[in-house]
Amino acid sequence: MSNNNLRKVDVIFTPYSVAPYAIMKKVLQRKKDEVIQELIDSGLRGRGGAGFPTGLKWKFASQQKGDLKYVICNADEGEPGTFKDRKLLVEVPRKVISGMAICAWAVGATKGVIYLRREYRYLIPELKEELKLYNEHAKEVGLDFTIDIFLGAGAYICGEETALIESMEGKRGEPRNKPPYPIQEGYLGYPTVVNNVETFASATMVCRIGAGDYKKLGTDDQRGSKLFSISGDSPTT
Ligand SMILES: Cc1cc2nc3c(=O)[nH]c(=O)nc-3n(C[C@H](O)[C@H](O)[C@H](O)COP(=O)(O)O)c2cc1C
């Protein structure tokens, strides 16, 4: 696909030139099942590494019973040389937060956490400002979903979702045996959706352009856009 086509549809870094949180608010007027189905139809797979279909994860989470459910944004980004999630949090935090909120609404979660790599702590002031804005818009539409920030402690393994949850619970960051999966028993034993930063931003993109157009990006078995971090000497130096 040419760059022109990409630009025509959407580019993950492009901030939407609409009112803040307009896409989130529009999605909230739809049926939950329909939105989850759109995510499934889009072919979006998790961007954190394991590639689990995002729509299916949300569907299973929505089927879990319980008074309390969590949505965690995995921003631990410990893979050496990788900085795609940081870039999204800096450039388009609204897309990431909208994705978390849409997920929470669809699965019935009321509490959210951004698990932020400690080395990225300098992003906190701007993220907090953005969360303030999000809170105003969520309140306006009666969405009961609050988001906190949790700082990791610098361990690569804590990017693994169950080790991440252990560390949030104040324990040593070691992976749990699965099953149960986090959507069954996650943070503090409650059903928990853990998705990567890019996955949440992509979910917002799917909701904006629709599964059909999203599927046109990428390849037949890997749908949608994908960010890669490239670093090293430039050819001119
Ligand atoms: C050793 C290890 C490190 C990981 N680190 C990260 C990470 O830094 N960020 C991330 O999103 N997922 C990471 N994962 C994958 C997560 O366990 C999990 O699959 C992911 O957060 C789920 O989100 P997704 O479905 O949106 O990809 C790691 C997995 C392993 C085994």
The ligand as an SDF file (V2000), in Angstrom:
LIG
                    3D

 31 33  0  0  0  0  0  0  0  0999 V2000
    9.1050  -11.5610   28.9640 C   0  0  0  0  0  0  0  0  0  0  0  0
    7.9300  -10.8330   28.3960 C   0  0  0  0  0  0  0  0  0  0  0  0
    7.9430   -9.4410   28.3530 C   0  0  0  0  0  0  0  0  0  0  0  0
    6.8530   -8.7390   27.8370 C   0  0  0  0  0  0  0  0  0  0  0  0
    6.8990   -7.3710   27.7770 N   0  0  0  0  0  0  0  0  0  0  0  0
    5.8430   -6.6920   27.2920 C   0  0  0  0  0  0  0  0  0  0  0  0
    5.8580   -5.2620   27.2550 C   0  0  0  0  0  0  0  0  0  0  0  0
    6.8400   -4.6140   27.6190 O   0  0  0  0  0  0  0  0  0  0  0  0
    4.7620   -4.6300   26.7700 N   0  0  0  0  0  0  0  0  0  0  0  0
    3.6440   -5.3220   26.3270 C   0  0  0  0  0  0  0  0  0  0  0  0
    2.6570   -4.7040   25.9180 O   0  0  0  0  0  0  0  0  0  0  0  0
    3.6080   -6.6640   26.3540 N   0  0  0  0  0  0  0  0  0  0  0  0
    4.6610   -7.3640   26.8230 C   0  0  0  0  0  0  0  0  0  0  0  0
    4.6030   -8.7370   26.8810 N   0  0  0  0  0  0  0  0  0  0  0  0
    3.3610   -9.3930   26.4400 C   0  0  0  0  0  0  0  0  0  0  0  0
    2.3270   -9.3920   27.5810 C   0  0  0  0  0  0  0  0  0  0  0  0
    2.5380  -10.5240   28.4090 O   0  0  0  0  0  0  0  0  0  0  0  0
    0.8810   -9.4750   27.0460 C   0  0  0  0  0  0  0  0  0  0  0  0
    0.8000  -10.4930   26.1020 O   0  0  0  0  0  0  0  0  0  0  0  0
    0.4110   -8.1730   26.4210 C   0  0  0  0  0  0  0  0  0  0  0  0
    0.5260   -7.0990   27.3100 O   0  0  0  0  0  0  0  0  0  0  0  0
   -1.0480   -8.3150   26.0250 C   0  0  0  0  0  0  0  0  0  0  0  0
   -1.4550   -7.1780   25.3010 O   0  0  0  0  0  0  0  0  0  0  0  0
   -1.7970   -7.2590   23.7510 P   0  0  0  0  0  0  0  0  0  0  0  0
   -2.7820   -8.3810   23.5750 O   0  0  0  0  0  0  0  0  0  0  0  0
   -2.3940   -5.9280   23.4490 O   0  0  0  0  0  0  0  0  0  0  0  0
   -0.5070   -7.5050   23.0320 O   0  0  0  0  0  0  0  0  0  0  0  0
    5.7040   -9.4630   27.3570 C   0  0  0  0  0  0  0  0  0  0  0  0
    5.7060  -10.8530   27.4030 C   0  0  0  0  0  0  0  0  0  0  0  0
    6.7920  -11.5280   27.8930 C   0  0  0  0  0  0  0  0  0  0  0  0
    6.7540  -13.0470   27.9070 C   0  0  0  0  0  0  0  0  0  0  0  0
  1  2  1  0
  2  3  1  0
  2 30  2  0
  3  4  2  0
  4  5  1  0
  4 28  1  0
  5  6  2  0
  6  7  1  0
  6 13  1  0
  7  8  2  0
  7  9  1  0
  9 10  1  0
 10 11  2  0
 10 12  1  0
 12 13  2  0
 13 14  1  0
 14 15  1  0
 14 28  1  0
 15 16  1  0
 16 17  1  0
 16 18  1  0
 18 19  1  0
 18 20  1  0
 20 21  1  0
 20 22  1  0
 22 23  1  0
 23 24  1  0
 24 25  2  0
 24 26  1  0
 24 27  1  0
 28 29  2  0
 29 30  1  0
 30 31  1  0
M  END
$$$$
